[in-house]
Amino acid sequence: MNIIKQKKRFFFAFLIASLLFQACSQVDVVPNKTTHEDIVKDNMKPGQAKWTTIFDDDRGISLRDMVLGDDAKSLEMTVDSLTFNVVLDKLSFMPLASVDSASGIVITDWYAVEENELRIKINVRLLDSELTDNSISVQMFTQRFDGSKWVDQGLDTEKANKIKESILSEARSLKTAIDLS
């Protein structure tokens, strides 16, 4: 008796599924031609991302202003585009994992060196546009391959400081050249 009930349930479930599939086969699905890239391009002004508001009209408050308050305007002024471009130029040999020009943060992906036995990852954060030693933060993470997995080697502060000095030196030179012209 139990087997008969199971067979009836299976048959009923199969019948319902068949009807649903048949009904769905008559629906015309038209793929959306818009890609994520198109949406991002549509929402961007030249060199700046568009900040959407919490209201439908233009009188709304932007999410950025809600979170940062008065700091939103000072944040825009802290990132120097010249220095940011120097950072991108210096790290152009590495794959980039994240680039945010609004906050002045560049994070690279892992980059293998020394015949793929060592790999590095660099995080750069521009703190202000003063071009002092405290204006930029550079971290360099290292990992060594032990034959089966990557093992963290920690931060390489010496090389991170060399990268930092190189970025600051070039940014200062370019800023001086621009000021003199």
N, C-alpha and C positions, 0 to 999 in steps of 0.2 A: 504494500500500500504506500509506503514511504517513497519508493522508487517512482511510482505513478505520479505522486504529487510533485516530485522533483522534475519529472519529464514535462508535466503540465506547466510548471513555473518557467522552465527553460524555453518551452515552445512559446509561451505568452511573452516572455522577455524578447525572444527572437522576433516575434511578430511586431512588437512595438518598435524595436530597433529598425526593422525593415521599413516600416512605415515612415519613421523619422528620416532615414537615409533617402528614401524615395522622395519625400517632401523637400529635403534639402537639395536634391539634385536639380530641382526646377528653379532654384535661386541663381540669378546671374550675379557673379562676383566680379566687380571691376576693380583691379588694383589701383591704388593711389599712386600717381606718378611723382608726387612730391617726396623728396628725400629729406632726411634730417639736415643735410648740408644746405638744401634750398631754404629751409625754414630759418636756419641760422643766418644765411646771407640776407634774407628778407628783413630780419630783425636788427641788422647791423647798419650803423652809419659808418662812413669812412673812418676807420681807425678806432671805433668805439662801439661797444655793445649797447643795445637798446635795453633799458631797464623797464620792465613791464610794471604796471601799477595794480593795486588791489581793487580799483574801481574800473568800470568799463570806459569811462571818459578820461579826458586829459587832466581833470582836476584832482586825480588820485595821488596818493603818497606812494612812492616807490618802495619796494621791499628793502632795497639797500638803505634808503633813508630811515625806514622803520628800525632796522637792525643797528645801524651805525649812528643814527641821529646826526648831530652836528659834526661828528667825526668824518662823515661821508665826504664832505668837501675838502677837509684837510688831508684825507687819504688820497684823493686825486692829485694833490699837489706834492705828495711825498715821493712819488715814483718819477724819476727822471728818465725820459724816453731815450736820451743819449746813452746813459749808463746801461739801461735795459738792453739796448741794441748791441752794446759792447759785450754784455754777458752772452747774448744769443750768438754773437760772432765767435767768441772764445769757446763756446760749447758746441759749435756747429758740427764738429766731428763725431759727436755722440748722439744716439737716438734720444729724443725728448719725450718724457712721459707726461709732463704737465707744464704749460706755460700760461701764466696769468699776468698780463701787462698791467691790469688795474691794481693789483696788490704787489707787483714786483717780484713774483716768485717764479723760479725756473727749476724744475726737477727733471733730471735726466733718468733714462732707463739704465739698466746695467750694461756696461761696456767691457768686453773682454780684452785683456792685455797679457803680455808675457806668454805667448803661445797658448792662450785660453786656460792658463793655470791660475790667473788672477783676474778679478773683475772689479770695476769701480762704479760708483754711483755718486753723482754730485747734486747737492741742493744749494741753490743760491737764493737769497732773499735781500732785496733792496729795502733798506729801512728809511732812508731819507735821501735828499738830493745834494747834500753838503759835500760829498766826496771825501769824507774823513775816514779813518780806519773803522769807526763805529757805524758808518753808513751802509755797510754791506756785511752780510753773514754768509759764509761759505762752509759747507760741510762736505767731506769726502768720505764715503763709506767704502770699505774694501772687504772682499771675500776671496778665499783661496779654495781651489778645487782639490779635494783629498783623494780623488780617484772614483768616488761614488756620489759625493754630494758637495755642495758649496758650504764652507764654514766661515762664519763671520770673523773678521780680523779687527773689527772696530773702526774708529775714526782715524784718518790720517791727517792730523792737524797741520803737520809741516807742509804737505803738498797743498792742503786747503788754503793755508796762508799765502803760498806762492801764487795760487790762482787768484786769490783776493787782491793781492798786490798788483798782479798783472792787469786785472780788470780796472782797478782804481787808477793805475798809471796811464793806461790808454784813454780812459774816460777824462782824466784831467788834461791830458795832451789835446784831445779833441775839443774839450770845452775852452781851453786857452786859445786854440786856433780859431774857434768860432768867435770868441770875444774880440780877438784882434782883427778879424775881417770886417 
